Amino acid sequence: MEYAEEPEDRTASAEPAVRPGSLLVSSTDLVEPAFRRTVIYMIEHNENGSPGVVVNRPSETTLHDVLPQWNSYAARPEVLFVGGPVKRDSALCLATLRTGADATGVPGLRRVHGRVVMVDLDSDPDVVAPLVEGVRVFAGYSGWTNGQLDSELQRDDWIVISALASDVLAPPRVDVWAQVLRRQPLPLAMLATHPIDVERN
């Protein structure tokens, strides 16, 4: 028997389902500097752990300085993004496939969810480039061990939202945190108006 969905079930589930392609949006009460007003795109979520990357923390390091062979294929801004506090000396790359592109069997591409793929940075950029709208490279990642993320969700540190492929390659000067909240049903959308610095409000 199927039950009709209650309105609150569409806004904030009591037990949000994290999966590849979910966004973790930091709550307004999460003020830890590493994760304040962050949006994390989840790459995996299973018994081995839950890695993802912060998609709204551009650094001042240009991609040309660290991976020049990928610079011309990067989405603007062409800089290295800070993916999280884990293994900041390593790089991870995500891209969005062009509409209708098939990455099946293409060396160096692994599907994450929908049109979002992970790119092996050792692969040939000229093979990958025709299939993708752009790439984004992250220094480090955000990760949780098995059960660790569940406890943070129970504390309401994070809001779980389904990602759009465009969230991974958000253009410059877009407040991704506010943007993804704004497109949610009320009352969740109201959080987008929360001031960046409460003390100045």
N, C-alpha and C positions, 0 to 999 in steps of 0.2 A: 504494500500500500504506500502511495506517495503522499507526502504532506506538503501543504502550501508553505512557501517560505515566508517567514515573518520579516517585516521591514528591517528589524535590527540585524537579522542574519545576513543581509546584503551589505551592511555598513561595517560591522566589526564583529566577527565571529568570536565566540567564547574560546574556541580552540582553533586558531587560524592554521591553515594547512600550508606549511612551507614546502616548496618543491623547486626544482630548477626552473628559472624564469620568474620566481617571486622577487618582489622588492621588500627589503626590510627598511622601513622609514623610521628614523629615530623619533621617539616621543618627545614632547615638549619638556618633559621632566628629565630627560637624559642629557645631562650637561657635561659629561666627561669630554674633555677637549678632543680626544681622538675620534669621537663618534657624534658630537653635537651637530644637529641639523644635517645628518648624513643620509644618503640613500644607497643601500647596498643591493647589488644585483646578485642573486644566489645562483651559483653554478652547479652545486650538488647539495643533496641533503639526504643522508642515509646513515646507517650504523657506523660508518667510518668517520663521520664528521660532516661539517657544513661549511664549505668554503664559499666565499663570494668576494666581490670587489666594490669598493666605494666608487660610485660613478660621478660624484659631484665635488671632487677635490683635485682640481688641476694644480700642477706644480709650476715652477718657473723654469724648469729644465725643458729645453726644446727636444723634440724627438730626433731632430737632425743631429743633435750632439751625441746621442747614445745609440740610435738605430737608424742611421741615415738612409739605409736601403728601404725603410718603410715610411719615411717622412712624406713622400709625395702621395701616399695612399691613405694618410691619416685624416680623420674628420677634424674640422676646426674645433677648438684651437689645437694646433699641431704640437702639443706638449705631452710630457709624461704625466699621467695621473697617479695620485697616491691611492693605491688600491686598499691599503690597510696596514696595520702594524706588523704583520707576519712576513718574514723573509723580504724585507724592503730592498735587498740587494739582488733580487730576481725579478724578472719581467713576465707578465702574463698579458695576452692579447685577446680581445673580443672584437667581433665584427658583425655587421648585419648583412645578410644576403640580399641581393637585389630581388625584387618581386619576380617570381617565376624561375629563379636560378636553382639549379640542382647541384648540391655539394656532395652527393653520394659518390664515394670512391675517390674523391679529390684528395691527394696527399696534403697533409697539413691542416685539414679542416675537420673539426668534430662538432656535431650539433649539440647545443645546450638546450634550447627550447625555441619553438617557432622559427623565426628567421635569424636568431642569434646563434653564432658559432664561435668556438674557440679556435684561434689560429696559432699554429706552431711557428714561432718566429724564426726557426731554422729553415722553413720551407721557402720556396721561390715566390717572391712578391708578385712577379709577372704572371704566375699561374693563378694566384689567389685574387688579384685585383679585379679582373673582369667579372667576378662573381659577387663582389661585395660593394655596398654603398660607401663603406669606409671602415677603417680600423681604429681601435683605441687601445693604447698600451698602458698598462698599469704596473707601477713599482710596488711589489708586495701584494698581499691580500688580507682579507678579514676571515677568520676561521674560528669555529667552535668545535669542541670535542663532542662525542655522542652524549646527549642529554644536557649539555651546557646551554645551548640555545633555548631549549624548552624551558629551562628555569628563568631565563631572561624574558621570555615571552609571558610567562606567568606573572612576572613583576611588572608587565606592561611597559618594558623598555622599548619595544618595537611594535610597529603597526605593519601587518603583512598585507601587501597589495600586489595584484598581478601587474607584471611589467608590460609595457609596449616596447617593440623593438627599437623605437626611436629614443627611448630613455637611455640606452647604452651610448648613443652618440649625440647627446644633447649639445646644441650649439653654444657658443660663448655667451656669457652674461645672462644665461637663463638660470633662475632659481629653481633647480630641479626638485628640491624638497617641497617647496610651495606648489609647484606645477603638478606633481603627482597627487598631492592631497586635494588640490582644487578640483580635479576631475572625478573625485569620489562622491558618492551620494551624501546628502546631509545626514547626520550632523558632522561627519568626518571632514567634509570639505571646509568647515569653518576653521579647522586648525591651520589652514594655509595662511590665515591672517595673523597668526601669532607673531609678535615682533621678534626680530633677530636678537635684539638686546632689550630684555624686559626692563632693566634699570633705566634705560633712556626713554621708555614709553611714558 
